[in-house]
Amino acid sequence: MDLIEVVPERLHMLRFPIGQAYLWRDGADLTLIDAGHAGSAAAIEGAIRSLGLRPQRLQRIVLTHCHDDHIGAADELASRWGAEVLAHGLDASVIRGERPVPEPVLLDWELPLYTHALTAVPQAPPTRVDRELKDGELLGFGGGAIVVHAPGHTRGSIGVHLPAHGVLFTGDCVAGVGQVMLGVFNVDRAEAVASFGRLAALSPSVACFGHGDPLTSDTSATLLAAARAAADAHLSDIRSGETSRSPH
């Protein structure tokens, strides 16, 4: 796991072989945005200590959605340090293990990527959710973090916006792998495209993705252009009859 500073004294990215999490600091109090894959708790704790911080000050773990590479260590960390686990109500039952992870509807080019992804990350254990979130809800960190419901990747996907700091966590609605683009493996691509546009309209100065490097320069314009491109591509695929299918 790599530990990368994004905003000095405030924000670090924890990069795993697949996906990433983010550590936000309000003084000594800590918030984790997503929690890596199962088995990564010790690495996350080590990263916290390497910054001169204490895992005991982990106040909350905000899960952007229900996928294994984002929720894997949440239950172990929360149980060990008393952190509150937060997720949108529409994904909460999946995170708890009460419902299966929803299958995406894939474009043809996504099929081989998805087949690889299924074997690349261990299955997450059932994870408690202490607080079920809704759109517009205020969270107790970052000078007034706001939940932004961003369905499409999953029904309960969220972004987290910190307007006081100009920071936006997009979850997997947006990806930054090579270029800024719509995230892959969506249960509803049209919804995901609309959510991308809503997130881009927040005009952050820093955008942190579930996959790919954070965007810290020309962020607002880049997000808006990428959201328009995603909308145009989706419309073009509809017109051309681009096929999409369930992986099973």
Residue, then its C-alpha position, 0 to 999 in steps of 0.5 A: m500500500d502506498l501513502i500519498e499526500v494530497v492536501p498538506e496536513r489534511l488529506h492522504m490517499l491510501r493506494f492499494p493494488i486495486g482501488q484506494a481509500y482516503l484519510w482526512r484529518d481535523g487536527a487529531d481526529l480522523t475520518l476514513i473515506d472507504a476502507g480498502h479490501a479485506g485484510s488491509a486493516a493492519a496496513i491502514e493502521g500502519a499508515i495512520r501511525s506513520l503520520g504521527l497519528r493515532p488509530q484511536r482517533l478514527q471517528r468515522i468510516v464513510l463508505t461510498h458504496c458496497h463493493d468489496d474493494h471499498i468496504g473490506a477493512a471497515d468492520e475490523l477497523a470500526s470494531r477495534w477503534g470504535a469508529e462509526v460506519l456510515a453508508h447510504g441507506l440503499d447500499a446498507s443492506v448489501i454492506r451488512g451481507e443481507r443482500p447480494v452485491p448488485e450485478p452491473v450491466l456491462l458494455d462489451w468492452e467492460l466484460p473482460l475487465y470485470t472478469h479480472a476484477l472478480t478475482a483480484v479482490p477478496q470478498a469483504p465480510p459482512t460489515r455493520v452500518d451504524r448510520e444510514l445516509k441520505d442525500g444532502e446530509l451533513l457529516g461531522f468533519g471537514g468543516g461541514a461535509i455533505v453527502v451527495h447521492a450519486p446512484g448509477h455505479t450502485r443504487g446507494s453510491i455517494g460522493v462526499h463534498l467538503p465545500a469549505h476545503g474545495v474537496l470532493f470524493t467521488g467514489d467510483c462514479v468517476a475514475g481517474v485512471g489515465q484520464v478522468m472518465l465515467g467509472v466502469f461496472n455500473v448497474d445503471r449507466a444513464e443514472a451514473v452519467a447523470s450523477f457524474g454531471r451533478l458531481a462535476a457541477l460542484s466545481p471542486s478544486v480537488a477531486c478524489f476518485g475511487h480509482g486513479d490519481p486525485l485531480t488537483s489542478d484545473t479540476s473543475a474544468t476537467l470534471l465538467a469536460a469529462a462529464r459532458a464527454a460521458a453524456d455525449a458517449h452515452l447518447s452516441d451508444i444509444r443511437s448506435g445500438e451499443t450492446s450492454r449485458s449482465p455478466h451472467 
